[in-house]
Amino acid sequence: MSAAPGDVKRIGAGELRVFIQDAGELKKGTLLYDGGQLLNLARHENKLFCDAKGSGASPYKVSLVYSDAPAPAFKGRCSCPARTFNTAFCKHAAALLVAWARAPESFAVSEAPPPGAPGGDTARKSVKKGSANAQAMMKSGVEQVGTLVRELGVSGVATIGGDRIEQMEKLAEALRENRLRRLSARTLDLAALLRRQAAGGRQARGAPRGALPAVAYANVMADLLLTARKLEKHLAGEPLDDRHVEELVGKTWKASDRKPAEGLTLIEYAFSTRTTSDDFVIRESRFIDLESGRHFSEKQILPVFLAKRTDPKRSFAGEVLAGARATTYPGYPPLRVDFSDLGDKRPLDAGALESVLARALPDVGAALAALQEHRKDVFAPDLVPVAVLTDTLFARGARLAAVDDKGEALHLPDDPALEERLAGSLRDARLRALLGDVGIDAALPTLWPLAAVVEGPLGLELRPVFEQGSAARGGPLEGSAWNAAAREAGASPAAIALGEVREELAEALVTGLTGLSARATDPLAARLRDLRLEKQAALLQALPQRPEPADRLDDFIKLYQVLEMALVRLAGATQIDRASTERVPTYESVAVARPDETLSPDEVARRRAAGAMNRYVAAVHHARYYASLPASELVASIFPIWADGTATPTIARTFAPLGAEAIAAAEKALTVKAGRVAKLTAVRVLQAVVLHGGPARAEATAMLGKVAEHAKDAGLRALARDALDVIDAAPSGGPGNDAVRARRAARLGRVHELAKTLGAAPTKEERLEALKALSELGDLAALPAFRRAFYADASREVREEAAYALAQLGDVEMVETFVRMLASRGVDEREAKIAAYALGFLGDVRGLSELLSAYADGYKPGIVADAIRAFGPVALTPLVDLIEARPELAKRAAALDALKKMDDTAVAACLVERIEARRGDADLADKAPLYLKLADVHAHSRREVATALISALSSAPGKEAQAAVKAAQKALGVVKRSK
């Protein structure tokens, strides 16, 4: 129905989706209307008005403005928090339109906008009243939090029921709407801890089922109390520092409120997209200023529904923003910026990265000092950004540490995903610096790295390490788990003792301060005195002497916080004895404690599968084992040795001086139809031969050129091109580093451009297109973008295609990840299927065992058989071993098909070798039918195996042997096959 000029168009319920495209907001609005949450419906000219009930005392003011040019449309305005983002429809505006569609007769016609309505003439008069109301609501919220903390602190958590947890969640929502952002977040954290405890779930790493993680609980309680006390003073008239305004209550900062920042020279070292628990999408770039070394952040923060139809902020990866100008928001590092001028953009080069190294903190001690200074402010965020010079990663157990040139180490988080990403970033490169965030994890000072500056064959590079926001830290370790982690990480006995005291205090808070007695505090005070913390010991002993438990709370929290700072000092840098370490050949910047023995690859694989050995210790054992083999055996055993991605560096070093012999072995590997990792190893061997020099240099270079130009395999072409670039960049190899960089500039520019789209495009279709284009480029520089998409993209389809792209480019660092995915086939079948395809395409022998296990389990036999076949000769012996151990598998067509597509000579040789090894054994006649069936896939193997069986069994006694001979003769055509 059309509308008269200056009137509001009548619409039906079926037309709502025409005006409200976000189905989620429409659903929320419908629920609000159905729940009777709208009051004072009114209409004035082309506007609709109402009040909407919220969690606070005052309702939200909502309006809709109708216009019919250039097309019929409604624009919503509301006084709820979503107004900050200028949304067309929040849930309250959606509810108002639902009301107009369903019951237009319920709208009172007004001669003027209602008082206080958005856009009305009386808005100015309502501001002061609203401000007074807002302050009253903030004061009420702070009082409620203080009451909550006091009640829990006195009585403990034993009496908390589900209804009380629901009240906390509602309180958190009300706190957020009244701009008490930090109190809201911490109240939600508290409710989540208690809810998970009530549900009986596992609460933290190392905590028993159903146990409340005491340290996490005490941390939240302390933060709530300190924040409430600070806000009480503020509401009583004490001004807040601008940084505390931003952190505690938030504010819409106008340009005039922000500080100018000019002459910035910025590089982006991390870009992230994440969604918060309250459905806001945050897209963020992290920068370091090459002039000052300060850290900055540019953010785009939008509600989820609005983020879907808003152009995402762009990434500046691979660029230097020289002479940028911006204004900075009040807050803590990294300072949030709003750019007014991006300056002169130029490609990121070695000179810019040299500036990063010059501005980085000189050592681990400086990073710890920065953390201690940051944590003096109890309202500062948990993490502080740093760039710190480090040249080594020390791998001890499950945890890594970043080591500076003095041997001092800063712990990295205990996270398998981090180990994998660091491995991808540090392979074939030397670590120079890490950029990321320093904070506390399990009471240990910890660096969460986001990027690394490394020195590779082509000079300095900035490589991403971790997706910011994806390093979701688990809860603090508890009890014995904390002790084990602290000892493994090298924490001092004093730090461990203080950590235990602090944990016992946290347990006391869980049970309630009413039960705090001298019997509990005296032993703890004695331990504090042993650590020379006399004042803290005296404060602890004074607590039980106060008759009112509520009077103990403030000093208890004060003591708890002071002990954290003491713990940071005691658990600071760990000293690493470099003399007792050994460098990892595959990763020259990684060291491990020197192993006392050398293990075989099979034993290494067993320990890795059991979680008893990290990848870096495994790499040392692999290098030792392969280095112990004579070159003649390495030449003769291209399969399986060359098909093991961990052996590639050792093989390349071993073959470098062998000249013609190395070229012959590489040519053999390159001409085999299957087994990609063996071919990738061959390229590395040719590169090593060229760099070593000698008469074979020219021939090896020519072979690399042929692979780079004519190989059908995109991964092989990319690796060969990269090898030629490394050769040209070598001091005696060619035109030099600058010329190589210039030659690669256009291609790298395209890689960076597509990588930005892959990382930031709002729709999966756009990201898939970027991923496809990157894959077609076939450049190893795309590997970091593919890894990032694989680990962090929101779309499963994008993650799947990224896995295939990584396999196509021969990323052997992903093998163990794919193996774990396949091993979890009972949990996630789709992920396992992706892993099977990827492992087959890579052809790394480390993935073969799990593929064979999946095949034996009957998991997708067609797909798995194809993957096994793709390994080529390296898969033949293990596959026959499996079928021989499980003869029923020979009945599967997929098993015979896998053998059929392998080289007939290799199949024949494998089976004949088994027959000869069993000559004279009593069970050979029993196995003969199986050997004949497997050999029947090729005419050549059938003849060879039948002949071998006749030779081995002709003189053997027994009916079984004679029957086997007769079957072999039929296979040869000597005896006609029965019809």
C-alpha positions, 0 to 999 in steps of 0.5 A: 500500500502506498503512502501519502506524502509525509506519511508512513507506508503500510506494510504487511508481515510478509514484507518485513524481510524486504526492509530488514535483511538481517534475519537474526535481528528480525527474529530478535525484534519479533521476540521483543514485540511478542514479549510485550517489550514495546511501550508508547507506540506513536506516529508523527508524520513519516516517523514511528516511535516507541519506548523499548524495555531494556535491562536498565531502569530507563527504556530505550528510545526508538524511532523509524523514519520512512522515505519513499525516494529513491525507493521505499525504505525505513531507517532506524534510530535507537538509544541502545549501545548499537547506536554507536555503529549507525545500524539501520536496524537494531533489534529494538528498531526491528521490533518497532517495524514488526509492530507497525506491520502487525498492528498499525492501529495501536500507534497513537497519532501525535502532533509532535515527536515524543519527548526524548525521542531520537531526533526530536526537538526535546533531545537537548533537554533530555541529555542532562537528565539522561546523564544523571540517570546514567551516573545513578545506574553506574553507581548501582551497578558498582554497588551490586558488584561489590555486594556480589564479591563480598558475599562470595568472598565471605561464604565461598562458592559452595552455596552458589546455585544455578539461579544465582549464576543466572542473576550474575549473567543478567547483571553482566548484561546490565553492566554492559548497557550502563557502560561498565565494560570491565565489570561486565566482562569480568562478571561474565567470566565469573559466571562462566567459571561457576557454570562450568563447575556446576556442569561438572566439566573439566575446568582447566588444564590439570584440574580434576573434573568438576573442580573450580580452578582456584587461581582463575577464580581468585584472579577474576574476584581480585579484578572485580573488587579492585575495579569496583573500588576504583569506580566507587572513587570515580563516582564520588568525584575522583577523576579517571585517567583517560587510559582508565576511562577507556579500559574501565567504562569506555567512551566514544572518543571524538577527534578533539579528544585524541592525540595527534601522531605524525611522522609515523613509519609503520609496518604491519606485523599481524592482522586478525579477524575475531568475533567476541563473546557478545557478537562483535567482529573485530578486525585489527592490524598491529603495527610497529613504528620504525622510528620510535619502536612503539606499537600501534593498532588499527581496529574495525569493530562492528556488530556481527550483523553489520560486519556481513555487509560492511567493507572490511578494513584492509591489511597493510601486509608487505608495505611500509607506511612512511610519513603516516599521520593519525590520532591515537585513542587513550589507552595502553599499548598497542595504542589504537589509531585512526589514520588521517593520512597513510603516508607514502606506501612502499614495499617492505624491504630489508632496510625496514626490517633492519629498523625493526631490529634496531628498535627491538628490545635488546634482550629478554631482561628488557622484555621482562622489565617492560612487563613488570612496569606494565603490571604495576597498573592493576587496570592495565590489560593482561598483555603488553606488546614487545619486539625483542631480539632473540636468536634461538628457540630452546625446545624442552619437553612440550614447551618452547622458550625464546633465548637471547644472546646472553642465554636468558630465556622467555617462555612461550605458551604450551600450545601444540599449534604454536610449535607447528606454526613456528616450525613453518616460519623458521624452517631454512631460516635464522631467527633474529627477533620475535614480535608479540605480546608478553603476559603471565601464563601459569604464573610464568612470564610468557611471550605469545609471538605473532611474527618473527623477523628471520634471515633466510637465503634471500635476506631478512623476512617478516614471517607470521607466526600466530593468528592474534586472538587465536592463541586462546589461553587456557585457564591457569594450571592447578596444583601438581600440573602447575608444579610440573609445568613450572619445573619443566619450564625451568622456574626456580625453586623459590618461584615454585614455592611462591606459586604454591602459596598463592594457589593455596590462598586462592583455594581459601578464597574459593571456600570463603574467608569465614573459614580463614584461621591462624591454623591455615595462615601460619604455615603459609606465612612461614613459607613467605618469610622463608622467601624473605617476604616479611611484610606480606607474611605479617599481613597474612597473619593479621587477617584471621584476627579480624572478627568480621570476615568481610573486613578481611577481603580487601587486604586479602586481595591486596596480598594476593595481587602483591604476591603475583608481582613478586612471582613475576620477578622470581619466575623471570628469565630462565638461564639456558646452558648452551653448552649442553644443547644441540642445534636442530639441523632442519631449524638452525635457530632451534636448540634442544638438550643434547640427546644421549642416544641416537634413535631409529626413525621407527622409534622416533615415530613411535615416541612422537605418536605417544606424545613423548617427543617434540618435533625438534628432538625428533629432527635431531634423531633423524639427522643423526641417523641419516648422517650415520648412513654411508652415501652409497646406502642413501643412493640405493635407498631413495625410497623410503629415505628420500621420501621422509621430509625430515631427512631432506636437509641431511640428505642435501648436505651429504650429497652436496660434495658427491657431484655426478653421483648426487645428480644421478640419484636426484634424476632417479628420484625425479623420474619415478612416477609417484612419491612427491617428497622424494622429488622435492628432496631431489630438488634440494640435493641439486641446489646443494650440489650447485652451491657446493661448486665443482664440475657438476655445478652446471649440470645440476643448474640445468636440471633445476632449470628444466624442473622450474620450467617444465615440471607438471607439479606446481610444488616442484616448479615453485621449489626449483624456482626458489632454489635458482633464486637462492643460487643467484643470491649467493655471493658466488652464484649469480647477480646477487640479492638485490637483482633477485629481489627485483626479479621477484618483486612483481610476483611477490606483490601479487602474492601479498595482494592475494594474501590480504584478500584471503585474510580479510575478505568478508565472504568465503566466496571471495576468500576462495577465489583469492586462495585459488589464484594464489594456488595458481601462482605456485609460489612458496611465498604464499605458504604463510597465507595458506597456513593462516587460512588453514588454521584460522579461517571461519569457513570450513570450505576455505580451510579445506582448500587451504589444506590442499594448497599446502599439500600442492606446494609440498609443505612437509611441515604440515604432515604431522598435522594431517596425520593427527587429523586422520587419526581423529577420523572417529571424531571428525570424518570430514577433517580426516578425509581432507587429511587423507587426500593431503597426505597422499598428495604430499607423499611423505613417508611419515603419513603412510603408517596412519593411512595404512591404519585407516585402510585396515580399519576400512575407513573410506577404502577407495580414498585411502587406497588412492592416497597410499598408491600416490606414495609410489614405491615407498608404500609397496612394502608396508602395504604388502606387510599389512595385507600379509598380516591381515589376509582378508584385506586382499578381498578388497578391490581397492587393495588390488587396485592400489597394487595394480597402479604400482610399477609391475617390476617393483611389485614382482621384486617385493613379492619374490623377495618375500618368497626367497626369505621364506624358502624352506619355511613351513608356512610358505605354502600357506602364504602362496595363494596370497602372493599369487593373488597379489601378483595377479595384478600384473602379467609380469609380476604374476610370471615372476612370483609363480616361477619363484613359488615353483622353485621354492616349493617343488621339493617341499613335502605335503599336500599344501606345498603341492597344491601351491605348486599346481596353482603357480603352474596354472598362473604360468599357463603350464596347467590349464585353469579349471573352468 
